[in-house]
Amino acid sequence: MDIHESAFTQPGTGFGGLGGFDALEGHGLRLRFWDAESAGDVDAWLRGHLEPEFLRWNTPLRTITDADGARESLRAKAMDAAAGGSASFCVTDAADGTILGSVAVNAIDRIQSSGVVGYWVLPEARGGRVATRSLLLAARWAFDEVGLHRLELGHALGHEASCRIAERCGFPYEGTLRGAMWEAGRRDAYRDVHRHGRLTTDPEPEFAGRGL
């Protein structure tokens, strides 16, 4: 497995804010922080949040409908990253820099040593296991550099593709949470969630050692 961290802080303190991190590379991908001042990043973030398949399975806390909203959302992500609360990565092709999607480690809890992972892939990048490759990178970073003990992944009941990605990346199914997330496009109705989890003591997924 080829993972390379560029311009990182020292091991064990790899989440000290934006200034200590450049990029994470491996599996043909380059993960970097989103840039709220980049028109390309703002456009990709907006497209990702307006995409019908994304909206089918997610109801974000903050509704994003235009470029201004996307830019403000990215600025909020940067502030939370600088405070050590989360890390949202822009997933790009390592060869040419094309933006492919997003992967994040959210709700970082230093006391419980845990975090929650999430991801989405732009329509034109689907079919190349971008979600799988980026989740493997982000999870390994969260364990090795941030020092977390547990990562959780939740998806709406019925989202079979996300369920397969979770299992492939070493996040076994742990149970169903009743009424744990909003229904698509609503904040007054709820649906069940499949909960997956992975521990730092779990073995690296066999998939991670094979060609991607």
N, C-alpha and C positions, 0 to 999 in steps of 0.2 A: 504494500500500500504506500503510495507516494504522497506524503503530506508535507508541505513546506510552509513554515510561518515566516513572514517577512517583517522586519523592523518591529518585533514584538518586545514587550516587557519581559523581565526575567521569568523563568518557569515558576509557577505557583502564584504569580501575581499578574497573570495575563489579562486582567480586566480592570485596568485602572483608569479608563476613560479613552476618549478618541485619540488623544495624543500619543498613546503608547502602542498603537496598532496600525499596521499598513494593510496587509492582506494575508489571507489564508489560501494556500494553493494545494491542489491534489485532485485526482480522478478526472483530470481534464478541465477542472473548474478553477476560477479565482473568486474568492469571497472577499468583498470589501464593504466598508460602510457606505450607506446611501448618502448622496450629496444633494442637499436641498437647494443648492445654488446651480446645479446642473440641469439644463433644460431636458436633456435626455433622460436623466434619472427621474425627474418630475413626471415626464410623459409616461415612462414605464410604470411608475408607481400608480399613476392615475388609471392607466389601462388595466393594470392588474386588479384594481379594486372595482372597476366597472364591468369586468368580464362576467358574462352570465353564469358560467360554471362556478366561479368564485362566489358569486352572490347566492347561488343555489345552496351552498354548504356553509356560508359564513354570514353573520350579521355583525359587522364591526361596531365597536363602541362609538367610533367617530365616522359619520357618513362623509364620504369623499365624492364630490360630483364635478369638480373642476380643477384646473391647474393650481389656483390659489389654495384651495383646500388640500391638495396633494402636497404642496410645498410646506404648508403649516404642519401637516402631519409628519413630514420628514424632519422638520425642525424639532418637533416634540420628541421624535424617536432619538434624535441626536442628543437632546438634553437628558433623556433618560439613560442613554448609554454613558454619557459623561458622568452621571451620578452613580453608575454601576448597577442600575436596575434591570437593564435588558440590553440585548445586542441584536440589531436587525441588519442582516447582510444582504447586499445586492449580489446576486449570483450571476457571474459572467463567464463566458467562454474564455478559457485560459489562453487560447491562441490569438483571438482577434478582439476580445473585450465586449462582444455582443451581450447585451443584458438578456438573461434567460428567465429570471424570476427572483424570488426572495426566500430566505430562510432566517429564522429568528430564534433566539433563546430569550424568553420573556420571564417575567415574574421571578427574577433571581432573588432567592432568599438565602442570605449568608448564614443565618442562624440554623435553619433546617438543611442547609446545603443542597438546595433543590432549584429546579427551573422548569419551565414549560416551553416545549418547542413547537414551532409551526412553520408552514411553508406554503408557497404557491408558485406556479409555473405559468409563464405567458403561453397563450395558445400556440404560437408558432414554434415554441421550444418543446412541446410535449412529444412523447414517444422516444426520448433519448435518456430516460431515467435520470433526469435532472434533479427531481425531488429526492430520489434515493441517494445520489452522489453528494448532493449538498447537505442532506441531513447527516450522512456519515461524517462529513468533515466538521459540521457544526457541533455534533455530539462529542466527537473526540476532542475538539477544542475546549468544550465546556468541562469535560472531565479532567483533561490534562493541564490546561492552562488556568481555567477559572477555579478548578478544584472542587467542583460540585460532586455530590454523592449520588444524587438521583435526578433523572429527567423524566418528565411526564409528557405524554402526547394524547390529545383528545380529538375525536372527530365525530360528527353527527352520525347517528345510527343509519346504516344504509350506504355510507360512503365507502364502498368496497375497495376502490383504488387506494384510498388513504390507509385503509386497514392493511392492505398488502405491503405498502411502503413501510409502514411501521414495523411489521413482522420481519421484513427483509433487512431492516436496519437494527435489529436486535431489541425491539420494543414489543414484548409479548403482550397479548390481551390480558388485562387484569380484572375486568368487570364492566358493568354498564351502570352509568350514573343516570338516575331518572330526572327528567326535566332540568338538565344542567346547562342548556344553552338555548338561545332564542331560535324560534323558527325563522326560516328564510324571510328577510324583509320585514320582520315584526319584532316588537319589543313587549308584546302583551301575551305571547304564547310561547310555549317551550317544547323542546324535544330532547330525547335521550341521547347520551353520549357514550361512545366506546372509549374506555380509558386504557392506555398502554403505558408501560413504564420500563425504564432501563436504569440499571445501577452501574456505577463505575467499576464494581467488582465482577460484573457480567463479562463473559468472554466476548472478544471482538467478533462480530458476525462473520461467518465464513464468506459471505458474499463480498465483504470488504476486501478480501485478499485476492479476489479474482479480477480478471479484466472487466472493466466497466465500459 
